[in-house]
Amino acid sequence: MKKKKVFVSGCFDLLHSGHIAFFEEASHQGDLFVGIGSDKTIQALKNRTTVYTEMERLYLIKSIRFVHDAWINSGSGNLDFIEEIKSLKPDILFVNEDGDHEAKKTLCDQLGIQYRISKRLPKDDLPERSTTGIRSKSTIPYRLDLAGGWLDQPFVSKHHPGPVITISIEPTVDFNDRSGMSSSTRNKAIEIWGYRLPDDNPEKLAKILFSFENPPGKEEISGSQDSIGIVYPALNYLYYSGNYWPDRISTCRDNNVLDWLEKRLHFLPLSPRKYGFNVLGNTIINQDNTRRLAVSSDKVWNAILRKDQISFGKFFRESFEAQVAMFPNMVNHQVLETIEKYRQQAFGWKLSGAGGGGYLILISDKMIEGTFGIKIRKVNSEYSD
């Protein structure tokens, strides 16, 4: 008896056990043929580049034992397989729940093809997997500015040049949105690259991310320290002098320094910001206040490189106080009360987010109750230089 022909189509970019189980389920109904969305189609549909190229994805899927044959679909859009399905003349179009669309049902009715939907059952004791779920667990890092934040804005650094000190943080913690951890920029990175950063030149990637977050016509430009702090690994010194992009970027990749720093950063969650909060109200941005911020930020960098925790704490606190002098709305009564509560337990402190909603970062060589630690992203790329 001649076996039926079963057709499935999809992107299959982040190939996982859920895909394999889907192919296995489809193959029980006949010989399985797979149409793969092209790189161009995925870019148009999802507004992001693929993690794996179309030829890599084709190679992977052709290697799966449940697949009889596979190809790159020639069309575009959600029905990019129309020419292929007409040529193949399958008995069954097999889809999962995410791929169930009325247009596919209509096409099958027109061509006399059975339309079946997968039960989406994980194989044996394996966990249930989906591409959406994997993307939500993206390995793209967060960013914390240790000192000098706001100097990446020209309306600040035009008064006095200086550095912003950032670290790239592994996503071992799901940081709150609008918490000063650059979650909005990170979400843009996920839109572009999916679950991981490409292994490419950091400055090139940071400029791509900065441009994507700040398209032409955007009124409030997000600072470049966000994109740089996410893309560049380890500890970074970004020097600004009145421009959106820094004049120079220096990176400390010494694991001894990074391990020392990790052990001294303690995050205390704060209450959410109040509705209608405006950090840009009542600002006092002038040369003296900007100089204070620049000088203290430089001192933070040098104290970290020396692994001098007393000086680090002192200048970390001074950098924060310089920020508050320019942007008084960064703190409120509740934040000040919290700082006072922990004053005797820490060498220094600052907010990750303005006006609450983020974390109070405390510097100490001892554990502090109610806080959690982070993991700095180390260098692990050929572009480490």
C-alpha positions in Angstrom: 0.0 0.0 0.0 1.4 3.4 -1.0 2.2 5.6 1.9 0.5 9.0 2.2 2.4 12.2 1.8 2.4 14.5 4.8 3.6 18.1 4.5 4.6 20.6 7.2 6.0 24.0 7.0 7.7 26.5 9.4 10.7 28.5 10.3 12.4 25.9 12.6 15.1 28.4 13.5 15.7 27.4 17.1 15.4 23.6 16.6 14.4 21.9 19.8 12.8 18.7 21.1 9.3 20.0 20.5 10.1 20.2 16.8 11.4 16.7 16.7 8.3 15.4 18.5 6.2 17.3 16.0 8.1 15.7 13.1 7.7 12.2 14.7 4.0 12.7 15.2 3.6 13.8 11.5 5.7 10.9 10.2 3.3 8.4 11.8 0.7 9.5 9.2 3.0 9.0 6.1 6.2 10.1 4.4 7.0 13.5 5.9 8.1 16.5 3.7 9.2 19.7 5.3 9.1 23.2 3.7 11.3 25.7 5.5 10.8 29.5 5.6 13.6 31.4 3.9 15.8 33.9 5.7 14.1 36.7 3.8 10.6 35.5 4.7 11.4 35.2 8.4 13.0 38.7 8.4 9.8 40.1 6.8 7.4 38.2 9.1 9.2 38.5 12.4 11.3 41.7 11.9 14.5 39.8 13.0 17.3 37.9 11.5 17.5 34.1 11.9 19.9 32.5 14.4 20.7 29.9 11.8 20.8 30.5 8.1 18.3 28.8 5.8 21.0 26.4 4.5 22.0 25.4 8.1 18.3 24.9 9.0 17.9 22.8 5.8 20.9 20.6 6.7 19.6 20.1 10.3 16.1 19.1 9.2 17.2 16.8 6.4 19.4 15.0 9.0 16.3 14.1 11.1 15.3 10.5 10.6 11.6 11.2 10.6 11.9 13.6 7.6 11.6 12.0 4.1 12.8 15.2 2.3 13.0 19.0 2.9 13.5 22.3 1.0 13.4 26.0 1.3 10.0 27.4 0.4 10.1 29.7 -2.6 7.3 32.1 -1.7 6.8 34.7 1.0 4.4 35.5 3.9 2.5 32.9 6.0 1.7 30.9 2.8 5.2 30.8 1.4 4.7 27.2 0.5 1.9 27.5 -2.1 4.0 26.5 -5.1 5.6 23.6 -3.2 2.3 22.2 -1.9 0.8 22.3 -5.4 3.8 20.5 -6.8 4.0 17.9 -4.0 0.3 17.2 -3.9 0.4 15.9 -0.3 -2.5 14.0 1.3 -2.2 15.9 4.6 -1.1 19.3 5.7 0.0 18.9 9.3 0.3 22.0 11.6 0.8 22.7 15.2 -1.5 24.9 17.3 0.6 28.0 16.7 0.6 27.4 12.9 -3.2 26.8 12.7 -4.6 29.6 10.4 -7.8 30.0 8.5 -5.9 30.7 5.3 -4.2 27.3 5.5 -7.6 25.6 5.9 -9.0 27.4 3.0 -6.0 26.5 0.8 -6.4 22.8 1.8 -10.1 22.9 0.9 -9.3 24.3 -2.5 -6.6 21.7 -3.2 -8.4 18.7 -1.7 -5.8 18.2 1.1 -6.7 16.9 4.6 -5.9 19.5 7.3 -4.8 18.1 10.6 -3.6 19.8 13.8 -0.9 18.3 16.1 -1.7 17.4 19.7 1.7 18.9 20.6 2.6 16.2 23.1 6.2 16.2 24.5 8.1 13.0 23.9 8.0 10.6 27.0 9.3 12.5 30.0 10.9 15.4 28.1 9.7 18.9 29.0 7.3 20.7 26.7 9.2 23.0 24.4 8.2 25.9 22.1 10.3 28.5 20.3 8.4 31.2 22.1 9.2 29.7 25.4 12.9 29.4 24.5 13.0 33.0 23.3 11.5 34.1 26.7 14.6 32.5 28.3 17.0 34.5 26.2 20.6 34.5 27.2 21.0 38.1 26.1 22.4 40.0 29.1 21.2 43.0 31.1 23.2 46.1 31.8 24.0 48.0 35.0 25.7 51.4 35.0 27.9 51.4 38.1 28.8 55.1 37.8 28.4 58.2 35.6 24.9 57.4 34.3 23.4 60.3 32.4 26.8 61.3 30.9 25.8 59.3 27.7 23.2 62.0 27.1 24.6 65.0 25.2 22.5 67.4 27.2 24.6 66.4 30.2 28.1 65.6 28.9 28.1 68.9 26.9 28.7 70.6 30.3 31.7 68.4 31.2 33.1 65.2 29.6 33.4 62.0 31.6 32.9 58.2 31.7 30.0 55.9 32.3 31.1 52.7 33.9 28.9 49.6 32.9 28.9 45.9 33.5 27.2 43.2 31.4 25.1 40.9 33.5 24.1 37.3 32.8 20.3 36.8 32.8 20.3 34.6 35.9 17.7 37.0 37.3 14.5 38.2 35.6 14.9 41.9 36.3 11.8 44.1 36.4 11.0 46.3 33.4 11.7 50.0 33.9 14.1 49.1 36.6 17.3 50.7 35.3 18.7 47.4 34.1 18.2 48.3 30.4 15.4 45.8 30.0 13.8 47.9 27.2 17.0 47.8 25.2 17.4 44.1 25.9 13.9 43.5 24.5 15.0 45.3 21.3 18.1 43.0 21.2 15.8 40.0 21.5 13.7 41.3 18.6 16.8 41.5 16.5 18.8 38.4 17.5 16.5 36.1 19.4 17.9 34.1 22.2 21.6 35.0 22.0 24.0 37.7 20.9 25.8 37.0 17.6 29.5 36.3 17.8 30.6 39.5 16.1 32.4 42.7 16.7 30.9 44.3 19.9 31.0 47.8 18.6 29.3 46.8 15.4 26.5 45.0 17.3 26.1 47.8 19.8 25.7 50.4 17.0 23.1 48.1 15.3 21.2 47.8 18.6 21.5 51.6 19.3 20.2 52.5 15.9 17.3 49.9 16.1 16.2 51.4 19.4 16.5 55.0 18.2 14.9 55.1 14.7 14.7 58.4 12.8 12.2 60.8 14.3 12.3 59.4 17.8 12.0 62.3 20.2 13.7 61.0 23.4 16.9 59.1 22.4 17.9 56.2 24.6 21.5 56.5 25.7 24.1 54.4 24.0 25.5 53.1 27.3 22.4 50.7 27.3 23.3 49.0 24.0 27.0 49.1 24.7 26.6 47.8 28.3 24.5 44.8 27.0 26.7 43.9 24.0 30.2 44.4 25.5 31.1 41.8 28.0 32.7 42.3 31.4 33.4 45.8 32.9 33.4 48.9 30.5 34.6 52.5 30.6 32.7 54.7 28.1 34.0 58.2 27.7 31.5 60.9 26.5 32.1 64.5 25.5 28.8 65.9 24.2 27.9 63.2 21.7 25.5 60.2 21.6 28.4 57.8 21.0 31.4 57.6 23.3 34.8 58.9 22.1 36.4 55.7 23.4 35.5 52.4 25.0 37.8 50.5 27.4 37.1 47.1 28.7 38.5 45.3 31.8 38.5 41.5 31.1 40.5 40.5 34.2 38.6 37.7 35.8 40.2 38.4 39.2 38.7 41.9 39.1 35.4 40.7 37.8 35.1 38.0 40.4 36.0 40.5 43.1 33.4 42.9 41.9 30.6 40.3 41.7 31.1 39.4 45.3 30.6 43.1 46.4 27.4 43.9 44.5 24.1 43.3 46.3 20.7 44.0 44.8 17.8 45.1 47.0 14.4 45.2 45.2 12.4 48.5 45.6 8.7 49.4 45.2 7.4 50.3 41.8 7.5 53.9 40.5 4.4 55.9 41.0 2.2 56.6 38.0 3.2 59.8 36.2 6.7 59.8 37.5 9.0 62.2 35.6 12.7 62.0 36.3 13.4 65.0 34.0 11.5 67.4 36.2 13.3 70.0 38.4 16.7 69.2 36.9 19.8 71.2 37.9 22.3 70.3 35.1 25.3 72.6 35.1 29.1 72.4 34.8 29.8 71.9 38.5 27.3 69.1 39.0 28.4 67.4 35.8 32.1 67.6 36.8 31.2 66.0 40.1 29.6 63.1 38.3 32.5 62.7 35.8 35.3 62.9 38.5 33.5 60.4 40.9 32.9 58.0 38.0 36.6 58.0 37.0 37.4 57.3 40.6 35.0 54.3 40.7 36.8 52.8 37.7 40.2 53.1 39.3 39.0 51.8 42.7 37.6 48.7 41.0 40.8 48.0 39.1 42.7 48.3 42.4 40.1 46.1 44.1 39.9 48.8 46.8 36.4 48.2 48.3 36.5 51.2 50.7 37.3 53.6 47.9 34.9 51.8 45.5 32.1 52.2 48.0 32.9 55.9 48.7 33.1 57.0 45.1 30.1 54.7 44.1 28.1 56.7 46.6 29.5 60.0 45.4 28.6 59.2 41.8 25.0 58.5 42.9 24.9 61.7 44.9 26.1 63.7 41.9 23.3 62.1 39.8 20.7 63.1 42.4 22.1 66.7 42.5 21.3 67.0 38.8 18.1 64.9 38.9 16.5 65.4 42.3 13.4 63.4 41.3 15.6 60.2 41.2 14.9 59.7 44.9 11.8 60.0 47.0 11.1 59.7 50.7 10.8 55.9 50.6 14.1 55.5 48.8 15.9 57.7 51.3 14.4 55.8 54.2 15.6 52.5 52.6 19.1 53.9 52.2 19.2 55.0 55.8 18.2 51.5 56.9 21.2 49.9 55.1 23.7 52.7 55.6 25.7 50.9 58.3 25.9 47.6 56.3 27.4 49.0 53.1 30.4 50.9 51.9 28.3 52.6 49.2 25.0 52.6 47.4 23.1 53.8 44.3 19.8 53.2 42.5 19.6 51.1 39.3 16.4 52.9 38.4 15.3 56.5 39.0 12.5 57.1 41.5 12.0 53.5 42.6 10.9 50.6 40.4 14.4 49.3 40.3 17.0 48.1 42.9 19.1 49.7 45.5 22.7 48.5 44.8 24.7 48.0 47.9 28.5 47.6 48.1 29.7 45.2 50.8 32.1 42.3 51.2 29.4 40.5 53.3 26.0 39.1 52.5 23.1 41.5 53.2 19.7 40.1 54.2 17.0 40.6 51.6 19.4 41.1 48.7 20.6 38.9 45.8 23.8 38.8 43.8 24.4 38.8 40.0 26.9 37.1 37.6 29.0 39.3 35.3 29.2 38.1 31.7 32.8 37.2 31.1 34.6 37.2 27.7 33.9 34.0 25.7 34.2 35.2 22.1 36.8 35.4 19.4 36.1 39.1 19.5 37.4 39.5 23.1 40.1 41.9 21.9 
